[in-house]
Amino acid sequence: MAAFFTGVVRAPLTGIVLASEMTRNVNLFHPMLGACAMAMLVPALLRNAPIYDSLRDDLLRRERRRATAAIEGEAADAPPPATPAP
């Protein structure tokens, strides 16, 4: 659990503390530390972004598209400019 949490969220200490508190056992501290180190190393080598960074980027991309569509929609709904009388 600690290694999975570390790989997804990139928070190794939080993963180790959560797993230790849930199991009430610190006997596996050293194996968890090694597993969490590998869980940090593998995504770093693969250049994968943490889940929260990916979610934030997707949200910002959707908001930017929505704002752009709203601006273009307002421009399409606006009446054409009046021509001056001769």
C-alpha positions as CSV (number, residue, x, y, z in Angstrom):
1,M,0.0,0.0,0.0
2,A,2.8,2.4,0.9
3,A,4.6,1.7,-2.4
4,F,1.4,2.2,-4.4
5,F,0.6,5.5,-2.7
6,T,4.1,6.6,-3.2
7,G,4.1,5.8,-6.9
8,V,0.7,7.5,-7.5
9,V,1.0,10.6,-5.3
10,R,4.8,10.8,-4.9
11,A,4.6,11.2,-1.1
12,P,6.8,8.3,0.4
13,L,6.7,9.4,4.0
14,T,2.9,9.8,4.0
15,G,2.6,6.3,2.4
16,I,4.8,4.7,5.0
17,V,3.1,6.5,7.9
18,L,-0.4,5.6,6.6
19,A,0.6,1.9,6.2
20,S,2.2,1.8,9.6
21,E,-0.7,3.4,11.3
22,M,-3.3,1.2,9.6
23,T,-1.4,-2.1,10.4
24,R,-0.1,-0.9,13.8
25,N,3.1,-2.6,12.8
26,V,6.5,-1.1,12.2
27,N,8.3,-4.4,11.7
28,L,8.1,-3.9,7.9
29,F,9.6,-0.4,8.0
30,H,12.8,-1.3,6.1
31,P,11.0,-3.3,3.3
32,M,8.5,-0.4,2.9
33,L,11.3,2.1,2.7
34,G,12.9,0.1,-0.1
35,A,9.6,-0.4,-1.9
36,C,8.8,3.3,-1.6
37,A,12.2,4.2,-3.0
38,M,11.6,2.0,-6.0
39,A,8.1,3.5,-6.4
40,M,9.7,7.0,-6.5
41,L,12.5,5.9,-8.9
42,V,10.5,4.1,-11.6
43,P,8.1,7.0,-12.4
44,A,10.9,9.4,-12.3
45,L,12.8,7.4,-14.8
46,L,9.7,7.1,-17.0
47,R,9.1,10.8,-16.6
48,N,5.5,10.3,-15.5
49,A,3.8,13.2,-13.7
50,P,2.2,12.7,-10.3
51,I,-1.6,12.2,-10.4
52,Y,-2.4,15.5,-8.9
53,D,-0.3,17.4,-11.4
54,S,-2.0,15.5,-14.3
55,L,-5.5,16.2,-12.8
56,R,-4.6,19.9,-12.4
57,D,-3.3,20.2,-16.0
58,D,-6.5,18.5,-17.3
59,L,-8.7,20.8,-15.3
60,L,-6.8,23.9,-16.5
61,R,-7.0,22.7,-20.1
62,R,-10.8,22.2,-19.8
63,E,-11.3,25.6,-18.2
64,R,-9.2,27.3,-20.9
65,R,-11.3,25.6,-23.7
66,R,-14.5,26.6,-21.9
67,A,-13.3,30.2,-21.6
68,T,-12.2,30.3,-25.2
69,A,-15.5,28.9,-26.4
70,A,-17.4,31.4,-24.3
71,I,-15.4,34.3,-25.8
72,E,-15.9,33.1,-29.3
73,G,-19.6,32.5,-28.7
74,E,-20.0,36.0,-27.4
75,A,-18.3,37.3,-30.5
76,A,-20.5,35.2,-32.8
77,D,-23.6,36.4,-31.0
78,A,-22.7,40.1,-31.2
79,P,-24.4,42.1,-34.0
80,P,-22.3,43.3,-36.8
81,P,-20.8,46.8,-36.4
82,A,-23.0,49.6,-37.8
83,T,-21.9,51.2,-41.0
84,P,-21.7,55.0,-41.0
85,A,-24.3,56.9,-43.0
86,P,-23.0,58.6,-46.1
